Amino acid sequence: MQVPIRGVELFVRRIGEGPSTVVLHGGPGADHEYLRPGFDALAHGRELVYYDQRGGGRSSVARGVPVGWREQVADLDALREHWGLERLTLAGYSWGGLLALLYALEHPGRVGRLALVSPAPTWRAARERFEAVFARRNLAPGLQEERRRLRESGLRERDPAAFQQRLFELSVAPYFFDPSRARELTPFRITGRTQQEVWQSLGDFDLRPRLPELRGLPALVVHGEEDPIPIEAARATAELIGARFEAFPQCGHVPYVEALEEFRDAVGGFL
């Protein structure tokens, strides 16, 4: 359904029955669909509430509408009020994990439980390290050879849909420990303007001095050992907020694909 909030309409999808967990997708500028079907494994004994954040997916906005991090936090709190919830249980993936932390810091007392899955770094320098690792993986000779073969295959003309699917797989392969499993990720697109504006709005961010304010909040951080986002950054975030930390071996940035059983047990059990 489309929910009117603060002058925009946000697309919301509910799956399962029971106490609600709000799922925050990554990006920024993506949508919730690429979390499925993997995240749906958490919808046992609870309701998962997905929504497309403003400026992405089916929550598109006009170019002049602001989409920075403060707007994203305010939207989430407006949704909380709309749903009549005193506190939110949040499961944030990648950028959605950072959004969950920003929300908890801006609205102390309005989060009851916090699960961070492959969270984006909480300070700028760690994000820059991620970008460097991703760029290096993206230029790996094997991946470059796969792209060359695709360009020369004639698939673009024979089967445009299959060509686009393979192009997507090669674009996200650096996120995976096993690049062949990129084919299991639901394709998605990023709205570039939203992505750029969110990161610009954060500037030279560093949440570490404030993160200890969240100690006492039940929290879990899970992270793949082969994630291009440095595992040290996720571990530091967990330590600062007093969260339990679990590392998944032979897993990259997408544990709900590469480590589905461990993901379901750890995150589902915590929730």
C-alpha positions as CSV (number, residue, x, y, z in Angstrom):
1,M,0.0,0.0,0.0
2,Q,1.0,3.6,-0.4
3,V,1.1,5.5,2.9
4,P,1.0,9.4,2.8
5,I,3.7,10.7,5.2
6,R,5.1,14.2,5.5
7,G,4.1,15.3,1.9
8,V,5.3,12.1,0.2
9,E,3.9,8.6,-0.4
10,L,5.8,5.7,0.9
11,F,5.2,2.2,-0.4
12,V,4.7,-0.3,2.5
13,R,4.5,-4.1,2.4
14,R,3.6,-6.4,5.3
15,I,4.5,-10.1,5.5
16,G,3.7,-12.6,8.3
17,E,1.8,-12.3,11.5
18,G,2.8,-11.3,15.0
19,P,4.8,-8.5,16.6
20,S,6.1,-6.1,14.0
21,T,9.7,-5.7,12.9
22,V,10.4,-2.8,10.5
23,V,13.0,-3.7,7.9
24,L,15.2,-0.9,6.6
25,H,16.7,-1.6,3.1
26,G,20.1,-0.5,1.9
27,G,21.2,1.8,-0.8
28,P,20.5,4.6,-0.2
29,G,18.1,5.0,-3.1
30,A,17.3,1.3,-3.5
31,D,14.0,-0.4,-2.5
32,H,13.0,-3.3,-0.3
33,E,12.5,-5.9,-3.1
34,Y,16.1,-7.0,-3.2
35,L,15.9,-8.1,0.4
36,R,13.4,-10.7,-0.7
37,P,13.0,-13.6,-0.5
38,G,15.9,-14.0,1.9
39,F,14.6,-11.7,4.6
40,D,11.2,-13.3,4.4
41,A,12.7,-16.2,6.3
42,L,12.4,-13.9,9.4
43,A,8.6,-13.7,9.1
44,H,8.0,-16.7,11.4
45,G,6.1,-15.7,14.5
46,R,6.3,-12.0,13.5
47,E,5.2,-9.5,11.0
48,L,7.8,-7.9,8.7
49,V,7.1,-4.4,7.7
50,Y,9.1,-3.4,4.6
51,Y,8.9,0.1,3.1
52,D,10.7,1.8,0.2
53,Q,12.5,4.9,1.7
54,R,11.7,8.2,0.1
55,G,13.4,8.7,-3.2
56,G,13.7,5.0,-4.1
57,G,11.6,2.2,-5.5
58,R,7.9,2.9,-5.4
59,S,8.4,5.9,-3.0
60,S,9.7,8.2,-5.8
61,V,9.6,11.9,-5.2
62,A,9.9,15.0,-7.4
63,R,13.5,16.2,-7.9
64,G,13.1,19.2,-5.6
65,V,11.9,17.1,-2.7
66,P,14.8,16.7,-0.1
67,V,15.8,13.1,0.6
68,G,18.8,13.5,3.0
69,W,19.3,11.5,6.1
70,R,17.3,13.8,8.3
71,E,14.3,13.4,6.0
72,Q,14.7,9.6,6.1
73,V,14.8,9.6,9.9
74,A,11.8,11.9,10.1
75,D,9.9,9.6,7.7
76,L,10.5,6.6,9.9
77,D,9.3,8.4,13.0
78,A,6.2,9.6,11.1
79,L,5.5,6.0,10.1
80,R,5.9,4.9,13.8
81,E,3.2,7.4,14.7
82,H,1.0,6.4,11.8
83,W,1.2,2.8,12.9
84,G,0.4,3.8,16.5
85,L,3.6,2.1,17.9
86,E,5.4,3.5,21.0
87,R,8.6,1.7,20.1
88,L,10.0,0.1,16.9
89,T,11.9,-3.1,16.5
90,L,14.3,-2.4,13.6
91,A,16.2,-4.7,11.3
92,G,18.5,-2.6,9.2
93,Y,20.5,-3.9,6.3
94,S,23.7,-2.1,5.0
95,W,22.8,1.6,4.7
96,G,19.6,0.6,6.5
97,G,21.7,-0.3,9.5
98,L,23.2,3.1,9.6
99,L,19.7,4.6,9.2
100,A,18.6,2.5,12.2
101,L,21.4,3.9,14.3
102,L,20.7,7.5,13.2
103,Y,17.1,7.0,14.1
104,A,17.9,5.6,17.5
105,L,20.3,8.4,18.3
106,E,17.8,11.1,17.2
107,H,14.8,9.4,19.0
108,P,16.1,7.8,22.1
109,G,13.5,5.6,23.8
110,R,11.6,4.9,20.5
111,V,13.6,1.7,19.6
112,G,12.9,-1.5,21.5
113,R,15.2,-3.8,19.7
114,L,17.9,-3.4,17.0
115,A,19.3,-5.9,14.5
116,L,22.0,-4.6,12.2
117,V,22.8,-6.8,9.2
118,S,26.0,-6.0,7.3
119,P,25.8,-2.5,8.5
120,A,27.3,0.4,6.6
121,P,30.3,2.0,8.4
122,T,29.5,4.5,11.1
123,W,32.4,6.8,10.2
124,R,33.5,8.3,6.9
125,A,37.1,6.9,6.8
126,A,35.7,3.3,7.1
127,R,33.3,3.9,4.3
128,E,36.3,5.1,2.2
129,R,38.1,1.8,3.0
130,F,35.0,-0.1,1.8
131,E,34.9,1.9,-1.5
132,A,38.6,1.0,-2.1
133,V,38.1,-2.7,-1.4
134,F,35.0,-2.8,-3.6
135,A,36.8,-1.0,-6.4
136,R,39.7,-3.5,-6.2
137,R,37.4,-6.5,-6.4
138,N,35.5,-4.9,-9.2
139,L,38.7,-4.7,-11.3
140,A,39.7,-8.4,-10.6
141,P,40.9,-10.0,-13.9
142,G,38.3,-12.8,-13.7
143,L,35.5,-10.4,-13.4
144,Q,36.9,-8.3,-16.2
145,E,37.1,-11.3,-18.4
146,E,33.5,-12.3,-17.7
147,R,32.4,-8.8,-18.7
148,R,34.4,-9.0,-21.9
149,R,32.8,-12.3,-22.8
150,L,29.3,-10.9,-22.1
151,R,30.0,-7.9,-24.4
152,E,31.2,-10.2,-27.2
153,S,28.5,-12.8,-26.7
154,G,25.8,-11.2,-28.8
155,L,23.4,-11.8,-25.9
156,R,22.3,-8.1,-25.9
157,E,20.8,-8.6,-29.3
158,R,19.5,-12.2,-28.9
159,D,17.9,-11.8,-25.4
160,P,18.0,-8.3,-24.0
161,A,16.4,-9.4,-20.7
162,A,19.0,-12.1,-20.1
163,F,21.8,-9.6,-21.0
164,Q,20.6,-7.1,-18.4
165,Q,20.3,-9.9,-15.8
166,R,23.9,-11.0,-16.4
167,L,25.1,-7.4,-16.4
168,F,23.4,-6.9,-13.0
169,E,25.0,-10.1,-11.6
170,L,28.5,-8.9,-12.7
171,S,27.9,-5.4,-11.1
172,V,27.1,-6.9,-7.7
173,A,29.5,-9.8,-7.8
174,P,32.2,-7.9,-5.7
175,Y,29.8,-8.0,-2.7
176,F,29.9,-11.8,-2.6
177,F,32.4,-14.3,-1.2
178,D,31.3,-16.6,-4.0
179,P,30.6,-14.3,-7.0
180,S,28.5,-17.0,-8.8
181,R,25.9,-16.6,-6.1
182,A,25.1,-13.1,-7.3
183,R,22.6,-14.7,-9.6
184,E,20.5,-15.4,-6.5
185,L,20.1,-11.8,-5.6
186,T,16.8,-10.1,-6.6
187,P,17.8,-7.4,-9.2
188,F,17.4,-3.8,-8.1
189,R,18.2,-0.3,-9.2
190,I,19.6,2.7,-7.3
191,T,18.2,6.2,-7.7
192,G,21.4,8.1,-8.1
193,R,20.1,11.4,-6.9
194,T,18.9,9.9,-3.6
195,Q,22.1,8.0,-3.0
196,Q,24.2,11.1,-3.6
197,E,22.0,13.4,-1.5
198,V,22.0,11.1,1.5
199,W,25.8,10.7,1.6
200,Q,26.3,14.4,1.0
201,S,23.9,15.2,3.8
202,L,26.0,13.1,6.2
203,G,29.2,14.9,5.2
204,D,32.3,13.9,7.1
205,F,30.3,11.8,9.5
206,D,31.5,10.0,12.6
207,L,28.9,8.5,14.9
208,R,31.4,6.8,17.2
209,P,31.4,9.4,19.9
210,R,27.6,9.1,20.3
211,L,27.1,5.4,19.8
212,P,27.7,4.5,23.5
213,E,24.4,6.4,24.2
214,L,22.7,3.3,22.8
215,R,24.1,0.9,25.4
216,G,21.4,-0.9,27.2
217,L,19.3,-1.2,24.0
218,P,19.0,-4.9,23.0
219,A,21.1,-5.1,19.9
220,L,22.7,-7.6,17.5
221,V,25.2,-7.0,14.7
222,V,25.9,-9.7,12.1
223,H,28.5,-9.4,9.4
224,G,30.2,-11.6,6.7
225,E,33.9,-12.2,7.2
226,E,34.4,-11.5,3.5
227,D,32.2,-8.4,3.3
228,P,33.9,-5.5,1.4
229,I,32.7,-3.4,4.3
230,P,35.5,-3.9,6.8
231,I,34.4,-6.4,9.5
232,E,36.5,-4.3,11.9
233,A,34.1,-1.4,11.4
234,A,31.0,-3.6,12.2
235,R,32.8,-5.1,15.2
236,A,33.6,-1.6,16.5
237,T,30.0,-0.5,16.1
238,A,28.9,-3.5,18.0
239,E,31.3,-2.9,20.8
240,L,30.3,0.8,21.1
241,I,26.6,0.1,21.4
242,G,27.1,-3.0,23.6
243,A,25.6,-5.4,21.0
244,R,26.2,-9.1,20.5
245,F,28.4,-9.6,17.4
246,E,28.3,-12.6,15.1
247,A,30.6,-13.1,12.1
248,F,29.6,-15.4,9.2
249,P,32.6,-17.3,7.6
250,Q,32.8,-17.6,3.8
251,C,30.2,-14.9,3.5
252,G,30.2,-11.4,1.9
253,H,27.8,-8.5,2.2
254,V,24.6,-10.6,1.5
255,P,24.2,-13.2,4.3
256,Y,20.6,-13.7,3.5
257,V,21.8,-15.3,0.3
258,E,25.2,-16.7,1.2
259,A,24.5,-17.8,4.8
260,L,20.7,-18.0,4.9
261,E,20.4,-20.6,7.6
262,E,22.9,-18.8,9.9
263,F,21.2,-15.5,9.1
264,R,17.8,-16.8,9.9
265,D,18.9,-18.5,13.2
266,A,20.9,-15.5,14.4
267,V,18.6,-12.6,13.5
268,G,15.4,-14.5,13.8
269,G,16.4,-15.9,17.2
270,F,17.4,-12.4,18.4
271,L,14.2,-10.8,17.2
